[in-house]
Amino acid sequence: MADTISFERSHDIVIDAPPRAVLDYVSNPNSWPEWLAASHHMDAPDRPLLTGDTFREQWRTRKAPVTLDWVVTASEPGKLWVAETNTDFIGRIVARYTCEPVAGGTRYTRTIRNPARPSMPTPDMLARMDEEAAIGLANIKANVEKRTRR
C-alpha cells in the first residue's frame, strides 16, 4: 500500500450567539449548502443530527460531482459534533465542529482531518481551502446571528 500522510486544517470565528444555536445550525447538514460552496444537495433529516445518524451529501469538487455518505460519530449539543465519510480520492474525511463560550458569543471551530491522505495538499490547494473556509465561516456567522436576533 502507498504511503499516506495525516492532514488537518482548522478555522474558527466568533459568532454573537449562544453555543447551542451555533452548533444546532452547523450540525444540521441541510444548512451546509447555505454556507459551504462545495455542498450542493443533502439527503438528511432537517434537524441537528445526533451520534449514529447518517446522511448523504452531493459535493462538487473542481473535477467532478461526488456523493459522500456520512455518519455522525459524536454529538454533544452546544459543544461538539463529529461526522466521518470515506472517499476514493483523499481517503477518510473527519469533520469536527466545536463551540466554546467566549467574550462576544461563541468561538466556533471547524476542523477537517484526513487521517490517511495520499499526499500533502499543494500550496495552491491550501490557499483555496483557507479562502473557502473564510467565506464559509462568514456565511455561518451571518446566518446564525440573523436567526438569533430578536
Buried (B, 14 or more C-beta within 10 A) or exposed (E): EEEBEEBEBEBBBBBEBBBBBBBBBBBBBBBBBEBBEBBEBBEBBEEBBBEEBBBBBBBEEEEEEBEBEBBBBBBEBBBBBBBBBEBEEBBEBBBBBBBBEEEEBBBBBBBBBBBBBEEEBEEEEEEEBEEBBEEBBEBBBEBBBEEBEE
